[in-house]
Every structure is written in structure tokens, then in C-alpha cells.
Amino acid sequence: MSLAARSLRGAFFLGVGTFLNILIGFGGGIVLARLLQPNDFGTMALATTIFVFADVRVKLQLEQKFLRDQDARAIHCDTFFTASFGLAVISFVAVLIAAAIIFGLGRADLAIYLSALGALGLFDPLTTAIRLSIEKNVAFRAISIIQTLAAVTQFGVTLFGAILGLGLWSLLLGTTLGGLVNLGMLLRVAPRRPRLAYDRVLAREFLTYGIRYGVVYAGSSIFLTQFDNFIIGLLAGTAMLGFYDRAYRTASWSTVLISASVGRITLPAFSKLQDDLIALSKAFALALWMLTTFTTPLALVVLVTAADLVPFLYGEKWSPSIPILQTLAAFAVFLPLRDVLVSALIATGRPGQLARLTFYQALALIVLAPPLTWFFGATGTAVSVGIAFLISAIFLAHFGRAHLRIHLGETIGLPVLNNAIALLVFLGLREFLALDPFPAWMRLGVSGGLFIALYALISWLTSRQTIVARARYLAQLARG
């Protein structure tokens, strides 16, 4: 079976698994938001942020090199696992030091949650080594099933704990058991279990890559993905961080189905095509077209329905998250585009460019987030996050045109234009619909359905040939 066919089938299995996970997360998020308090979610988010800051293993990004290297030897996997485990031990010590300081500041709940995350981090190297060994061969069926079962376990345990009144600790209990189930099932399907063994030359290559590129890239990535949580927790408190966390997760639902399938498969696929510029350009263009065609309208649906969506799903106590959700939804499409750009830069041997891009994004966030958060609260933080990810979209357009010679107008420009036209027409029609007297569920259905219908009609009128051609191509790949 060709790489393209395997990639499409892998994306299909990931898509099905991700869809099930979205349903679990969607339904679970609604139920848990009604059982738990914003401060519980805020404490969890802040503990996760501190853990990521203290995690040395994540900062070296050895996973990128492991996936990019076309090395099937057992010692290559063992060296990766051994190096990762050693870094995880160092990270655990750093987490315990941070937890002791937090405990001394009077936040025992935050310190205990953080310590538990640090202990769970010791299992991550084994889980990651097995998962990446399977994904390296563009094989995702077993991974999709395992992740779905782990998600079911996590939600079930968390729900049971929330019903018993455990509050914050129900979240920790669910995370713990879900992670252990994930690891246990991966051990059962692993073609070979990694061992604590290493090759000195390979270990030196991994660590050199991590120090040279990983530290700058991962350090910047951590600030890019976690600084928003940190600054809200610092300036606005964990309750407001809970509102922001719920809004961020809800905004992500609109793009995660497509981006998780396309984004996770692009690095191993692009790596196998790194020496064939024509094939790589075609794969890159197809990934971008799929993301902009299918994720942008979903993000805009969340944007136009947020005022009804939040109280309907979570209850009136979560209403402060509405403007945050609207802001994040407006920028949501940039996040999956960045995932594809990251895969292309790593696969084509440009980790230095990736590190610099991420540094500039993180710098923009660090400069913009504190004043915007101070004056406008979590909504200002959301604006700064959107601007940071907009930078990657601009760079993506430059990279695709200059290095891969893709046609930006057809690949990105036309789907974006179709969305813009659909949004303008929708806003004009909504003024005449007079939906206020109707219940929230009906307003949501009419507004969301109308926008999707407008987008589909406009896309068919302006892009029919492209849609038909690429649908036929994807169908050919699906048949092998």
C-alpha cells in the first residue's frame, strides 16, 4: 500500500477515534461543568501549567528527532526511551521543589495536584516511546482505539468522583486512571517493549538535537501554550482561569476533529517524503486545503452561536466565558495550521526556522498578554493568544509559496474568502430572523445550520472543480 493510501487510512482511523473522543469530551465537559466549580478547573489548569514549566523532558523535544529519523533499529528506540526517562526523573525532582514552595505559600491543593502530575510524568517516556514507534510507520488504528478507551475511562472515573463530591480530586483521579489504562493497553499491542539501554553515539545525537533546537523551540512553545494560563492565574485568579480554560476547550472542539487527524499524521508522512519536493508540496497543499476548508466554518459556527451555546451547555454560572469564547473562536483556525507548518519544517530539516518562529510568537505573547489581561481580563489574554498564532499563519503562507511552490489562492485564499462571504451573508440574514422568542436549543440549531448551509452553497459555487477533484483523489487513496 502506498504512503498516501496509508496516510489517508491512518487519518480516517484517527478521525473516527478523535470524533469519539470529542463526543466524550463534549458530553463530559457539559456534565462536569455543572457538577464542578470554575475554581476546580482553574486549579487543574494552573497545576498543569506549572508542571509543563518544570518538565525538562518536554523542553528537549526528542520526539521530533525520533519521528524524523528513519531508523527502525531497536537500539534507536531504546536510546530514545532511556534518554526520555532520565529527563523525566530530573523533571520529577523539579516538580517536587516547586510543589514545596507552593505548599509554603498556602496552596496545599495546588501543591498536591502538581506533585501527582509529576509522578504520572515518570510513566510518559514509556507511553510515548511505544506510541511513536507505532505512529512512525503511519499505523494509527490501534492507537485510535486505545486513546478512545482511555478517554472513556478518564471521563467515567472523573464523573463518579464528581458525583461523590470529590471536587478537584475527581479531575486528578480521572487523569491518573485514564493514563494508566492508556499505558496498559499500549504495552499489550507494542511490537516490542522499550528497554533501558542506549547507544552513546545515538544518545549524543538526541541530546545535541534537544539542546541545539529543542530547548529554544520547546521553551518558546511552553510560553506560547501556557503563558496565557499563568498570567490569568497570576492577575485574575484561578476562578477566572477556570472560565478561560472552559472557553479555550470549547473553541478547540471546532477544529480538533480535523486537525488531530491531519496534524498528527503529517510529521511521519512528510518525513518519508522529505527527499521528494513535488510529492511533499502536494501533500502539504492537500493538508492545508483540508484544514482551511473544514475547520474554519466550524470555528465560525462557535463564534456566531457562543452567546447561546455557553449557558445552554454549561449553565448561567459560566456566562463570563462567553466573550472569551467568541475571541478564541475567531482565531481558532490558526492553531491547526501551525501544526502542519511544524511538521513541514521538521521534516524538511529546518528546526532552526521553527525555533525562531516559535520564539517570536512567544515573545509577542509575553509582551502583549500582561497589559491586555490587566485592562481587559481574560478576553484580552485571548486576543494576545490569537495575535501570536496569527504570526505562524503569515509565516506558513511565506513558507508554502517560497519553498514548496504551492498555489496559496486555491489552497488557502479561496476557502477563507468563502467563509468570509458566508459570515457576511449570515449576519445580514440574522437581522431578519427574530430568533429571540425561541428557546436556546432552537436558536443554536437554526443559526449553526444556516451558516453551514450558506458556506456549503458558496463553496460549491466558487470551488466546485477543486472540491470534486480532491474528493476523487481522496476516494482513490481510500481504495488503495
DRENNU-860262 format. One line per 3 residues: their letters; for each residue x, y, z of C-alpha. Coordinates in steps of 0.02 Angstrom, whole numbers. Layout:
% residues N
A> X Y Z ~ ... .
% end
This chain:
% residues 480
MSL> 0 0 0 ~ 67 171 -47 ~ 115 301 84 .
AAR> -27 414 26 ~ -154 274 49 ~ -84 226 219 .
SLR> -85 408 271 ~ -267 429 220 ~ -321 271 309 .
GAF> -222 323 461 ~ -309 491 456 ~ -476 401 444 .
FLG> -444 296 600 ~ -380 449 691 ~ -533 544 634 .
VGT> -652 411 699 ~ -558 397 863 ~ -547 585 882 .
FLN> -732 604 844 ~ -773 482 983 ~ -655 573 1100 .
ILI> -739 737 1053 ~ -909 663 1096 ~ -840 603 1262 .
GFG> -757 770 1296 ~ -908 867 1236 ~ -1033 771 1341 .
GGI> -914 751 1486 ~ -869 934 1486 ~ -1052 982 1495 .
VLA> -1088 865 1640 ~ -930 905 1738 ~ -952 1092 1715 .
RLL> -1121 1077 1800 ~ -1052 970 1942 ~ -888 1060 1975 .
QPN> -841 1241 2005 ~ -738 1358 1893 ~ -605 1362 2030 .
DFG> -582 1172 2014 ~ -545 1186 1828 ~ -435 1338 1859 .
TMA> -330 1248 1990 ~ -309 1100 1872 ~ -256 1216 1730 .
LAT> -131 1310 1839 ~ -55 1148 1906 ~ -36 1085 1728 .
TIF> 48 1248 1676 ~ 174 1241 1819 ~ 210 1058 1780 .
VFA> 246 1099 1598 ~ 362 1241 1651 ~ 458 1120 1764 .
DVR> 463 975 1640 ~ 639 961 1570 ~ 595 814 1456 .
VKL> 466 912 1357 ~ 588 1055 1330 ~ 713 949 1232 .
QLE> 582 887 1107 ~ 670 722 1075 ~ 508 657 999 .
QKF> 534 765 845 ~ 702 687 806 ~ 638 511 843 .
LRD> 496 531 717 ~ 603 616 587 ~ 742 484 592 .
QDA> 703 340 475 ~ 790 218 592 ~ 699 55 633 .
RAI> 835 -19 745 ~ 787 -73 920 ~ 933 21 996 .
HCD> 867 183 919 ~ 702 163 1013 ~ 790 107 1172 .
TFF> 906 257 1169 ~ 759 374 1145 ~ 666 292 1290 .
TAS> 817 292 1406 ~ 857 475 1374 ~ 674 522 1397 .
FGL> 661 427 1561 ~ 817 509 1631 ~ 747 680 1590 .
AVI> 580 631 1669 ~ 667 591 1833 ~ 751 762 1833 .
SFV> 582 841 1795 ~ 502 750 1942 ~ 631 822 2061 .
AVL> 600 997 1993 ~ 412 973 2014 ~ 433 921 2196 .
IAA> 536 1078 2231 ~ 402 1187 2151 ~ 265 1096 2248 .
AII> 357 1126 2413 ~ 366 1312 2377 ~ 182 1319 2331 .
FGL> 136 1223 2489 ~ 231 1350 2590 ~ 129 1489 2508 .
GRA> -32 1411 2575 ~ -98 1321 2420 ~ -94 1141 2479 .
DLA> -222 1086 2348 ~ -117 1155 2206 ~ 42 1078 2278 .
IYL> -36 904 2295 ~ -109 910 2119 ~ 59 965 2049 .
SAL> 154 826 2140 ~ 34 696 2071 ~ 60 760 1894 .
GAL> 248 748 1921 ~ 232 566 1974 ~ 124 525 1823 .
GLF> 257 606 1713 ~ 375 463 1755 ~ 265 347 1650 .
DPL> 262 463 1499 ~ 427 406 1421 ~ 366 226 1407 .
TTA> 196 277 1340 ~ 273 397 1214 ~ 407 276 1152 .
IRL> 278 140 1115 ~ 152 258 1036 ~ 280 345 924 .
SIE> 354 179 870 ~ 183 132 802 ~ 144 302 728 .
KNV> 315 308 645 ~ 251 180 521 ~ 92 281 489 .
AFR> -11 149 581 ~ -148 227 686 ~ -289 102 705 .
AIS> -236 27 871 ~ -185 199 937 ~ -357 268 899 .
IIQ> -446 126 990 ~ -332 138 1142 ~ -349 326 1159 .
TLA> -539 313 1147 ~ -546 180 1284 ~ -429 284 1393 .
AVT> -539 437 1367 ~ -694 337 1418 ~ -605 278 1574 .
QFG> -547 453 1620 ~ -720 528 1600 ~ -808 386 1691 .
VTL> -693 395 1840 ~ -699 586 1846 ~ -889 584 1837 .
FGA> -901 456 1976 ~ -786 560 2085 ~ -882 721 2048 .
ILG> -1047 638 2094 ~ -969 583 2259 ~ -923 764 2292 .
LGL> -734 747 2272 ~ -723 911 2176 ~ -548 948 2114 .
WSL> -486 775 2160 ~ -609 692 2041 ~ -513 775 1898 .
LLG> -348 707 1964 ~ -419 533 1991 ~ -486 526 1814 .
TTL> -322 587 1739 ~ -224 457 1836 ~ -329 305 1794 .
GGL> -353 360 1614 ~ -164 374 1592 ~ -133 203 1671 .
VNL> -263 121 1559 ~ -182 202 1407 ~ -11 136 1457 .
GML> -76 -38 1497 ~ -158 -60 1328 ~ -8 10 1235 .
LRV> 101 -120 1322 ~ -15 -257 1256 ~ -5 -202 1074 .
APR> 177 -146 1071 ~ 275 -243 939 ~ 423 -227 1057 .
RPR> 437 -151 1230 ~ 575 -21 1250 ~ 718 -61 1369 .
LAY> 835 46 1472 ~ 982 32 1353 ~ 1071 158 1245 .
DRV> 1200 187 1111 ~ 1322 326 1154 ~ 1326 398 979 .
LAR> 1136 399 965 ~ 1116 470 1140 ~ 1236 611 1097 .
EFL> 1138 646 937 ~ 972 653 1031 ~ 1038 767 1167 .
TYG> 1131 878 1042 ~ 971 899 943 ~ 874 937 1101 .
IRY> 999 1065 1166 ~ 1028 1147 998 ~ 849 1157 936 .
GVV> 732 1082 1065 ~ 771 1199 1209 ~ 736 1357 1108 .
YAG> 586 1283 1019 ~ 508 1194 1168 ~ 545 1334 1289 .
SSI> 460 1456 1172 ~ 319 1331 1142 ~ 287 1316 1327 .
FLT> 271 1503 1344 ~ 164 1506 1187 ~ 43 1373 1252 .
QFD> 50 1401 1441 ~ 89 1583 1473 ~ -93 1630 1449 .
NFI> -145 1514 1591 ~ -4 1578 1700 ~ -41 1763 1677 .
IGL> -228 1740 1706 ~ -196 1637 1862 ~ -75 1770 1923 .
LAG> -176 1926 1883 ~ -356 1866 1887 ~ -357 1710 1999 .
TAM> -398 1527 1972 ~ -587 1557 1958 ~ -563 1668 1804 .
LGF> -436 1543 1740 ~ -575 1413 1752 ~ -685 1519 1639 .
YDR> -541 1541 1517 ~ -498 1355 1519 ~ -679 1308 1479 .
AYR> -687 1435 1338 ~ -520 1376 1265 ~ -576 1194 1266 .
TAS> -742 1237 1186 ~ -658 1339 1050 ~ -540 1193 1017 .
WST> -684 1072 985 ~ -721 1160 822 ~ -551 1116 748 .
VLI> -486 965 843 ~ -575 832 739 ~ -490 879 576 .
SAS> -328 947 648 ~ -294 796 757 ~ -315 679 609 .
VGR> -217 784 484 ~ -93 862 606 ~ -32 703 690 .
ITL> -9 609 528 ~ 86 745 435 ~ 253 730 525 .
PAF> 283 544 489 ~ 210 564 314 ~ 309 722 273 .
SKL> 467 640 343 ~ 451 497 220 ~ 429 623 77 .
QDD> 570 740 130 ~ 677 697 -22 ~ 535 715 -149 .
LIA> 492 900 -160 ~ 349 877 -283 ~ 261 744 -178 .
LSK> 294 843 -19 ~ 220 1000 -95 ~ 65 905 -150 .
AFA> 42 829 24 ~ 70 997 109 ~ -56 1085 -3 .
LAL> -186 948 23 ~ -167 957 213 ~ -186 1147 212 .
WML> -337 1140 98 ~ -424 1011 209 ~ -392 1114 366 .
TTF> -450 1281 295 ~ -600 1204 206 ~ -668 1105 352 .
TTP> -606 1186 514 ~ -638 1371 477 ~ -828 1356 459 .
LAL> -838 1253 619 ~ -742 1387 713 ~ -857 1522 645 .
VVL> -1011 1424 698 ~ -946 1429 877 ~ -913 1615 857 .
VTA> -1089 1660 799 ~ -1178 1546 925 ~ -1070 1574 1080 .
ADL> -1197 1684 1171 ~ -1324 1542 1169 ~ -1200 1397 1171 .
VPF> -1118 1431 1339 ~ -1273 1449 1451 ~ -1361 1308 1359 .
LYG> -1219 1184 1383 ~ -1141 1234 1548 ~ -1269 1341 1639 .
EKW> -1280 1525 1679 ~ -1135 1519 1803 ~ -1017 1502 1653 .
SPS> -1082 1658 1563 ~ -921 1758 1597 ~ -834 1642 1473 .
IPI> -942 1699 1325 ~ -834 1846 1265 ~ -678 1740 1293 .
LQT> -750 1601 1185 ~ -800 1722 1047 ~ -624 1792 1040 .
LAA> -539 1622 1040 ~ -658 1553 907 ~ -611 1697 791 .
FAV> -429 1641 797 ~ -458 1452 815 ~ -413 1408 635 .
FLP> -233 1467 656 ~ -189 1332 782 ~ -210 1179 667 .
LRD> -122 1272 525 ~ 28 1293 639 ~ 29 1105 673 .
VLV> 52 1069 487 ~ 187 1202 472 ~ 282 1125 619 .
SAL> 278 954 534 ~ 340 1025 369 ~ 485 1122 448 .
IAT> 544 971 548 ~ 526 851 402 ~ 625 964 285 .
GRP> 767 989 408 ~ 725 1167 462 ~ 716 1152 653 .
GQL> 811 1316 668 ~ 674 1411 575 ~ 543 1327 683 .
ARL> 635 1377 842 ~ 648 1558 785 ~ 465 1565 733 .
TFY> 407 1496 900 ~ 521 1616 993 ~ 445 1766 902 .
QAL> 269 1702 939 ~ 309 1676 1123 ~ 390 1848 1131 .
ALI> 234 1928 1058 ~ 126 1838 1187 ~ 239 1886 1332 .
VLA> 238 2068 1279 ~ 51 2080 1241 ~ -32 1967 1370 .
PPL> 8 2059 1533 ~ -59 2232 1483 ~ -208 2161 1388 .
TWF> -251 2047 1534 ~ -232 2190 1658 ~ -351 2304 1563 .
FGA> -471 2181 1481 ~ -460 2024 1586 ~ -458 1851 1509 .
TGT> -533 1919 1347 ~ -376 2024 1325 ~ -272 1868 1353 .
AVS> -370 1780 1216 ~ -331 1923 1096 ~ -145 1909 1132 .
VGI> -152 1721 1101 ~ -239 1749 935 ~ -109 1876 878 .
AFL> 31 1756 923 ~ -43 1617 817 ~ -81 1738 676 .
ISA> 108 1759 659 ~ 126 1574 618 ~ -10 1586 485 .
IFL> 85 1728 399 ~ 247 1627 404 ~ 155 1473 339 .
AHF> 97 1569 187 ~ 275 1628 154 ~ 349 1453 177 .
GRA> 220 1369 66 ~ 245 1493 -75 ~ 434 1516 -65 .
HLR> 493 1339 -27 ~ 357 1219 -83 ~ 285 1324 -227 .
IHL> 104 1292 -181 ~ -38 1397 -251 ~ -96 1496 -99 .
GET> -251 1568 -180 ~ -328 1398 -217 ~ -262 1312 -61 .
IGL> -298 1440 74 ~ -365 1600 -2 ~ -524 1534 -82 .
PVL> -587 1435 71 ~ -554 1587 182 ~ -645 1701 59 .
NNA> -793 1580 54 ~ -803 1585 244 ~ -796 1775 246 .
IAL> -937 1789 119 ~ -1041 1662 214 ~ -1015 1757 376 .
LVF> -1068 1924 300 ~ -1223 1848 221 ~ -1266 1760 385 .
LGL> -1250 1920 487 ~ -1363 2008 364 ~ -1496 1871 366 .
REF> -1492 1853 556 ~ -1562 2028 575 ~ -1723 1969 492 .
LAL> -1741 1802 581 ~ -1803 1868 750 ~ -1749 1713 847 .
DPF> -1752 1789 1022 ~ -1926 1723 1070 ~ -1873 1543 1033 .
PAW> -1783 1426 1156 ~ -1593 1418 1156 ~ -1581 1247 1075 .
MRL> -1685 1306 928 ~ -1582 1465 908 ~ -1424 1361 908 .
GVS> -1490 1239 778 ~ -1555 1373 661 ~ -1401 1485 673 .
GGL> -1274 1344 655 ~ -1369 1256 516 ~ -1395 1417 420 .
FIA> -1211 1463 423 ~ -1153 1290 369 ~ -1282 1288 228 .
LYA> -1225 1459 167 ~ -1042 1408 172 ~ -1076 1244 79 .
LIS> -1175 1335 -56 ~ -1045 1472 -81 ~ -903 1345 -83 .
WLT> -992 1241 -214 ~ -1022 1392 -323 ~ -842 1455 -314 .
SRQ> -739 1296 -291 ~ -837 1154 -368 ~ -698 1090 -480 .
TIV> -569 1089 -340 ~ -688 1002 -219 ~ -734 867 -346 .
ARA> -554 837 -399 ~ -489 819 -222 ~ -636 713 -168 .
RYL> -597 593 -311 ~ -414 590 -263 ~ -456 552 -81 .
AQL> -576 416 -137 ~ -439 337 -243 ~ -322 337 -95 .
ARG> -456 259 16 ~ -472 116 -108 ~ -283 91 -101 .
% end
